[in-house]
């Protein structure tokens, strides 16, 4: 199925789910989810995989159910629909999601394991790969991206306070996101062009992550 835009009910569906995150609401509205959200997201990802998946990783649409086994919040359903192309968590990712807030795209190093953090900092510490990441991050900021990620409050062990890239070294994860509020484009074929262009902007970041962080060799944390 060719991507033609998300359905008109996508925002109302998630507004309703925010107000009533229950099995009853879900079952009453699951047909809307499948038609206006899930099917378009699968179509969007299929078209983007042609350009972004062959040299990077595999694509998937995340399931709508939350894993609540270890969570204080026992709400059963996610209040967004997300999809990703990645080789493995942390080593770069092309991400997109829709929700009541509109659309979000992202890329970079999400949820790093300890071995990935070590490689991430080793690369930043070098005079070749560290400045390269600085330039990538600065370019994304200039293009309207938000730079996010978990950070230490103090310097990481083994690095000095006056390291030229100490702010980057404090990161335990580092990624970029760009957002659009709900608008007509969300429901049109042009939404594909919006995501494609955004993912092209974050390509250098993902390439850096794949080259210098890579996939973790450790089992995933729960």
Number of C-alpha atoms within 10 A of each C-alpha: 10 11 20 16 21 25 19 15 16 24 20 13 22 21 16 15 20 16 9 13 18 13 14 10 14 18 10 9 14 16 12 17 20 13 15 20 25 24 16 21 23 18 18 24 23 17 15 19 19 10 12 20 18 9 12 20 16 14 21 16 18 15 12 15 11 15 14 12 9 8 9 7 10 12 17 15 18 18 21 22 20 22 21 23 23 24 18 16 20 26 27 33 29 26 22 25 19 25 21 19 16 16 21 19 24 25 30 29 28 21 19 24 19 13 14 25 20 13 15 27 22 15 22 21 19 12 10 10 16 19 16 17 19 13 12 16 22 13 14 19 15 9 12 12 21 15 17 15 15 14 16 11 8 10 17 16 7 6 14 10 12 8 12 14 18 18 13 20 24 20 21 22 21 25 25 21 20 19 17 14 13 16 10 12 15 22 19 16 15 15 19 20 13 14 22 18 12 21 22 14 17 25 19 19 26 26 18 21 26 21 14 19 24 23 20 17 10 10 7 10 7 6
